């Protein structure tokens, strides 16, 4: 781990708390909808960037932020603060504040749009959630209405740790790479490497998903991320890595640490959040997973690794 600045390493329980889905799924599902509402504002007001990079949120010192969004002669930012448990809409000297507390998605949506209008920010968003089963329009969703402050804080603390490790991993690659960013559609933090070669065109049956995927996977990728859990065969939080398109032999590669495994139905390597939290060094476990799964995909897909990877790791703070 010589490429990891000592100040970026945190292996304590504080930095890698347990996040059993059963303890906070209702909060997780409500937060998913709230982040979609906020993320759609960024989608509506920013120029489209390749692979939808313009829509993502970013880990901040207190939660998740849109970063600065230009708006006429002004700029504003929306931030989830998971320490004071409030949503901040910062526009010049004015700040709109919305408490984060047990409340329905419909209630949150109405107050959020009203606060934007009070700040003279006029934006229209599609009020239908994406990338989930059985979506409910935001203004009608009274089903999701939970907010547990402790688990919201744990969620943020985990995002901070994962973001830090992912950025170390990203620094090892000199080819095209995404930022480390949070996608509110799939509700995960991800970083993606590109081979530079075009990929076969996607043909997903759902037209909305097809539009998303054709742009996201226009070129060959190996993508890694952290997902807080939610449904399907894998319910609890996990790290993942997949290659798109999936190269022949990818599933049969050996990866690290020993607890990592290939989930054939998902077509991804997985490492559970619990296994990472219990590791002697969570940071080392995550970096081993990221590096070994990338090498598995890049080798069988015959990426030009010599031209894409950094051969010497820079010292911390070096230019």
KAGI-V927090 format. One record per pair of residues at least 24 apart in sequence whose C-alpha atoms are under 7 Angstrom apart, sorted by sequence separation. I is the first residue (numbers start at 1). J is the second residue. D is the distance in whole Angstrom. If there is no record, write none. Layout:
i = (I & I)
j = (J & J)
d = (D & D)
This chain:
i = (42 & 196 & 220 & 166 & 194 & 195 & 220 & 242 & 194 & 195 & 242 & 42 & 194 & 241 & 242 & 193 & 194 & 240 & 241 & 257 & 109 & 110 & 192 & 193 & 240 & 241 & 109 & 192 & 193 & 240 & 192 & 239 & 240 & 257 & 106 & 191 & 192 & 238 & 239 & 256 & 257 & 105 & 106 & 191 & 238 & 239 & 256 & 106 & 190 & 191 & 238 & 239 & 255 & 106 & 190 & 237 & 238 & 105 & 106 & 189 & 190 & 237 & 256 & 104 & 105 & 188 & 189 & 255 & 104 & 188 & 189 & 255 & 104 & 105 & 188 & 104 & 105 & 187 & 188 & 104 & 103 & 102 & 103 & 253 & 102 & 102 & 101 & 199 & 250 & 250 & 250 & 249 & 241 & 248 & 247 & 131 & 243 & 247 & 130 & 131 & 224 & 82 & 83 & 34 & 82 & 33 & 222 & 82 & 30 & 222 & 44 & 41 & 40 & 36 & 63 & 59 & 59 & 195 & 30 & 29 & 30 & 30 & 26 & 165 & 169 & 27 & 26 & 27 & 27 & 165 & 58 & 57 & 58 & 56 & 57 & 56 & 57 & 24 & 56 & 56 & 175 & 174 & 175 & 173 & 174 & 173 & 174 & 17 & 172 & 173 & 172 & 17 & 172 & 15 & 16 & 15 & 39 & 15 & 36 & 35 & 36 & 32 & 32 & 8 & 4 & 51 & 52 & 51 & 25 & 21 & 21 & 21 & 20 & 19 & 18 & 18 & 17 & 16 & 11 & 11 & 11 & 9 & 3 & 3 & 5 & 3)
j = (66 & 220 & 244 & 191 & 219 & 220 & 245 & 267 & 220 & 221 & 268 & 69 & 221 & 268 & 269 & 221 & 222 & 268 & 269 & 285 & 138 & 139 & 221 & 222 & 269 & 270 & 139 & 222 & 223 & 270 & 223 & 270 & 271 & 288 & 138 & 223 & 224 & 270 & 271 & 288 & 289 & 138 & 139 & 224 & 271 & 272 & 289 & 140 & 224 & 225 & 272 & 273 & 289 & 141 & 225 & 272 & 273 & 141 & 142 & 225 & 226 & 273 & 292 & 141 & 142 & 225 & 226 & 292 & 142 & 226 & 227 & 293 & 143 & 144 & 227 & 144 & 145 & 227 & 228 & 145 & 145 & 145 & 146 & 296 & 146 & 147 & 147 & 245 & 296 & 297 & 300 & 300 & 293 & 300 & 300 & 185 & 297 & 301 & 185 & 186 & 290 & 152 & 153 & 105 & 153 & 105 & 294 & 156 & 105 & 297 & 125 & 125 & 125 & 129 & 156 & 159 & 160 & 303 & 144 & 144 & 145 & 146 & 144 & 283 & 287 & 146 & 146 & 147 & 148 & 287 & 181 & 181 & 182 & 181 & 182 & 182 & 183 & 151 & 183 & 184 & 308 & 308 & 309 & 308 & 309 & 309 & 310 & 154 & 309 & 310 & 310 & 158 & 313 & 157 & 158 & 158 & 184 & 161 & 184 & 184 & 185 & 184 & 187 & 164 & 168 & 215 & 216 & 216 & 230 & 229 & 235 & 236 & 236 & 237 & 274 & 277 & 277 & 277 & 281 & 282 & 283 & 283 & 313 & 314 & 316 & 315)
d = (7 & 7 & 6 & 7 & 7 & 6 & 6 & 7 & 6 & 6 & 5 & 7 & 5 & 6 & 6 & 6 & 7 & 6 & 5 & 6 & 6 & 7 & 7 & 5 & 5 & 7 & 6 & 6 & 6 & 5 & 4 & 6 & 6 & 6 & 5 & 6 & 6 & 6 & 5 & 6 & 6 & 6 & 4 & 6 & 6 & 6 & 5 & 5 & 6 & 6 & 4 & 7 & 7 & 5 & 4 & 6 & 5 & 5 & 6 & 5 & 6 & 5 & 6 & 7 & 6 & 7 & 5 & 5 & 5 & 6 & 7 & 6 & 7 & 6 & 5 & 6 & 6 & 7 & 7 & 4 & 5 & 6 & 6 & 6 & 5 & 5 & 5 & 7 & 6 & 6 & 6 & 6 & 6 & 7 & 6 & 6 & 6 & 5 & 6 & 6 & 7 & 6 & 6 & 7 & 5 & 7 & 7 & 7 & 7 & 7 & 7 & 6 & 6 & 7 & 6 & 7 & 6 & 6 & 5 & 7 & 6 & 6 & 7 & 7 & 7 & 5 & 6 & 5 & 6 & 7 & 5 & 6 & 6 & 6 & 5 & 5 & 6 & 6 & 5 & 7 & 5 & 5 & 7 & 6 & 5 & 5 & 6 & 6 & 6 & 6 & 5 & 7 & 7 & 6 & 6 & 6 & 6 & 6 & 5 & 6 & 6 & 7 & 6 & 6 & 6 & 5 & 7 & 4 & 7 & 6 & 7 & 5 & 6 & 7 & 7 & 7 & 7 & 6 & 6 & 6 & 6 & 7 & 6 & 7 & 5 & 6)
